[in-house]
Amino acid sequence: MVQDPVCMMKFSPREAGATVEYGGKLYYFCSPSCRDRFVAQPRLFVDKVPALRLTVGVMGSASEAMLLEVGKKAFSLGQAIAERGFILITGACPGLPYECARGAQQYGGISVGISPALSLDEHLLQYRSPADAYEVIVYTGSGLMGREVTNIRSSDMVVIIGGRSGTLGEFAIAYDEGKLIGVLQGSGGITERIPDLVKNIDKDTGARLVYSPDPYELIARMIEVYTQQHYRCPSCFCMERGRQHPAESSLAAPES
């Protein structure tokens, strides 16, 4: 159950009449009128009920050989996530996810790394992965592919940046589980193929896709979709999953 911070009513998240993201946290309301009262004077209500901080998972190539421009995009993406007060989740790996974590760290954000290893020792020495850009590292012991499920299910929203076969697997999990997925255009890798992949998949999982070449715009558009629509059924594991539109039916087509 969640609680409206204005009228104090309790209800299931999927029964909320409206939501608002404020300070990186998601607040649920029984009706648009309560939401409007909150938006007018949020400081009167933010401390009245507990609210979870939203999490953004960033999935991308772990290769340390990256174009400078793409590395800068990943860094800016981390800053955009931290600026909004969200928690960043990555696979605690090198490459683009690490650059994203560095960007979040520089802005004072919170980063959680989901490691394939059993311990810090194994994380550093066997997987040769960094540990200096995270506030928390979760050691799954699940290996590189096994930890992908934990990454996706721990994230309210997922961003795909660059990437190869591993990132493709993460995209497939996120899509099949009905997540809100952002695609950072211009970052290379599988991001260039995702529009065609979605057309060929031709499966309504409840997933929604948002495209933008700008990290800040991408995060802003994802939050708009999440707070207006996707919060009602953020994954396929909702107890009563309502019928959703196909992944791109109501969103602007990606730029060519």
N, C-alpha and C positions, 0 to 999 in steps of 0.2 A: 504494500500500500504506500501511496505518496500522500502528501498533505498540501493543500492550498495555503500559502502563507498569508493570504488576505482574509478569507472567511474561515480558515482552519478546517475545512471539510476534508475528509479522507476518502480516497478512491483508488482504483487500479490505474496504473499509468495509461493504459490503452483507452480508459474512459475519460481522460482529461479533455476539457473543452479547448484548452490552449496551453502553450508553453512559452517560456522566455529563457534565453541564455543571458546570464548576468554574472560578470566576474569569473567566467569560465565554468559556472555551475548551471545546471538545468533546473528550472522551477516549473511546477505543474499547477494548473488552475482549473477550477470547475467550470469556468465560463470566460468568454472574452472580456466581460465587464470587470471581473476580478483581475485579469491580466492587465487591463488598462489602468486600474488603480495602482497596481504594482509598478508599472512602467512610469507613471507620473511621479511617484515618490518611493523608489526602490529601497532606500535606506530605512524606511519605516518598517519594512517587512522581511528583509533578507535574513535576519537573525531569529526569526520566529519558528522556522522549520529547518530540519537538516536537508541539505541538497548535495547531490553527488557532482563532483567535477567531471566534465566530459573528457573522454580519452580519444586521441587520434593516433591510429596506427599508420606508420609510414613503411612501405615495403618497396625495396629497390635493390639494384645490383650491389653485391658485396665486393665487387672488384675494385681494387685501389687504382686501377688504370681508368681514369675518367677524364672527360673533357672539362677544362677549367670552367666553362660557362655552365655546364650541368652541375658541377660541384657547388657553384655559387647559388644556383637555383635551390639545391637541397639545403644549403645553409640558410637561405632566406625563408624556406618553408619552415624550418625549425624555429626561426625567429617569429614567424607569423603565428605559429601554434602557441608559443610561449606568451606572446603579446596578448592573446585572447584569454590567457589563464588556463588553457587546456593542458592535460598531461599527455606527453609524447610517449608512444610505445613503439619500439623497434626490436629487431632481432639481435640487438647488441653485437652487430657485426661491423666489419670495415666497410669502406666504400660510401655509397650515397646515404644509407641510414646513419652512419657515423657522422657525416657532414651535417646532417639534419640535427642530430643530437648535439653537436657542437654549437650550432646556431641557437638552439633552445637554451643551452647552458649559458652562452654569452648574454642572453637576455634575462637570465635568472629563472628560467622555466624548470619544470620537473620532468625528468626523463626516466622511463623504466625500460630496462633491457631484458628481453626474454631470451636467455641463453640456451643453446643446445647442450651445454655441459652439465656435469654433476657438481662442479665446484669452481671456485675462482682459479685454482691452479690449472684445471683442465681447460677452462675458458681461455686463459692466456696462452698456455703452452701447446695444447693439442689443436685448438681451433684458431689460435693466433688472432684472437679478437680483442678489441680495446675494452677498457673498463673505466676510463677516466672521464667520460662524459655523461655518466648516469648517477642518479640519486639512489636508485634501487636496481639490482640485477636479480632476476628470478632464475634459479638454476633448475631447469626441467629434466635434464638427463635424457631428453627425448631425441637427441640428434638434430641434424639440420632440417630435415623434413618434418619430423614430429613436432618441433616447436612452432611450426607455422600455424597449426590449429589454435594453439594457445595465443599466439599473436593476434589472430583475427578475432577470436571470441572475447578477448580482453579489450577490444577497441570498439567504441561507439561508432566511429567512422574510420574508413581506410583510405589512404592516399597511395597511389601507384606512381613511382618515379623511376624512369629508366627500366632496367631489369632484363633478366634473361629467363632461363627455364624455371629457376627457383621462384622468381617473382611472378611468373605465369601461374605457378601452382598456388601461390598466395591469392592472386586475383581470382582464380577458379574457386577457391574455398569461399572467399568473400562474396562472390557473385552467387554461388549456389546456396549460401546461407542468408541471402537477402539483405546484405549490408548496403549502406550508403557508401559509394565509392567515388573518390575524386581522382581524376587523371591529370597529372601535370604535363601538359603538352610541351613539346620541344625538348623533352628530357631524353629522347631516344629510346632504344630498346623496345620492349613490348608495348609501350605507350602508343607507338605509331600504329600498332595492329589491333588495338582493343576495339575500335568501332566496328571493324570487319568481323572480329571474333564474336561480338555480341549479336550481330546480325545472323551469323551462321549458327550460333547456339540456339537462337529462336526459342527461348524458354523463359517464362514469366516466373521468376523466383521471388519477386518482391524487391530485388536489388534496384537501386537507383544510381545513375551515373551522372557526374558533373565534370565538365571539362573546362580548363583554363590554362593558358601558358604562364600566368602570373600567380605565384604562391599565395600572396595576400588575397587576391580576388578569389582564388580557388577555395580557400578556407572560409571566406565570407559567404560565398554562394552555397557551400556545403552546410553551413550553420543555418542559413535561410531555409534550405530544403528540410533539414532535420527538425527544426523547431516548428515549421508549418505543417509538415506532412509525416516525415519518416518516424517521428517519436512514437506514433501509434503502434508501429510494428517494426522495430529496429533490426529484427533478425527473424529467421524462419522458426525460431524457438519460442515465439510468443504463444501463449496458451490457446488463444483464439485468433489465429492469423486471418486478418481481413483480406479481401481481394485487393491487390495492388495493380497499378498500371504497369505495363512492360517497362523495362529499364530506361528507355529513352523516349517514351511516348509523349511526355509533357515537358521535356527539357530541350533546350536548344541543341541542335546538331553540332558536333565538334567542327572546329574550323579546319578547312582543307589546307 
